[in-house]
Amino acid sequence: MKKGNKKKNRRKNTGNLIFSAILVTAFLFCSYFFMGMVDKVNQAWLQALLCILVFVVFGLFLFYATRVGDGKQIVRFSPATLILMDLPALYVILAAMISELPFSAEITSCAPVIYIASIILGYGIPYTFVSGYEIDPPDVEEPDEEELDEDFVVESSGESEIVIKEDDDEDEIDVEAKGEPESEEQE
């Protein structure tokens, strides 16, 4: 890569990180005031559901705020993330909402566990399907046409490359491309 591209990418990544930090901080301030409004809701189940939704959205913001990188995103299903992050977090949230589930009393007695499970669920759901970035290959500068030697031309037959001089016989080239050894009698 050229030096200009590296500086441009570094500035872009730094800008993305700063913007992401501002976005996450702004969401924290907004969620503080939103949680104050949620406390005024009279129904306990609705209050808990709204708190969980706020923290799931926060987890989504964290996921996209930490997704700075080169290349395109790799879209693939990750069963390990589903089993280790999403399902336990979903169970904690359901146990907080449904008192008949095992460990419901222990989970509801500790509110930060519910909030952390909500953040993990918000972060884990997109991470299950979008695992990261694939690395772009470095830009290879192609030589100018003037720099190429006009005597040689490189052709590819799929599996291997064949170097051909302009004065080579076409029959020899076909035999070499098929991979058959030349015999002196064929001349």
Secondary structure, 3 states (H helix, E strand, C coil): CCHHHHHHHHHHHHHHHHHHHHHHHHHHHHHHHHHHHHCCCCCHHHHHHHHHHHHHHHHHHHHHHCCCCCCCEEECCCHHHHHHHHHHHHHHHHHHHCCCCCCHHHHHCCHHHHHHHHHHHHHHHHHHHEEEECCCCCCCCCCCCCCCCCCEEEEECCCCEEEEECCCCHHHHHHHHHCCCCCHHHC
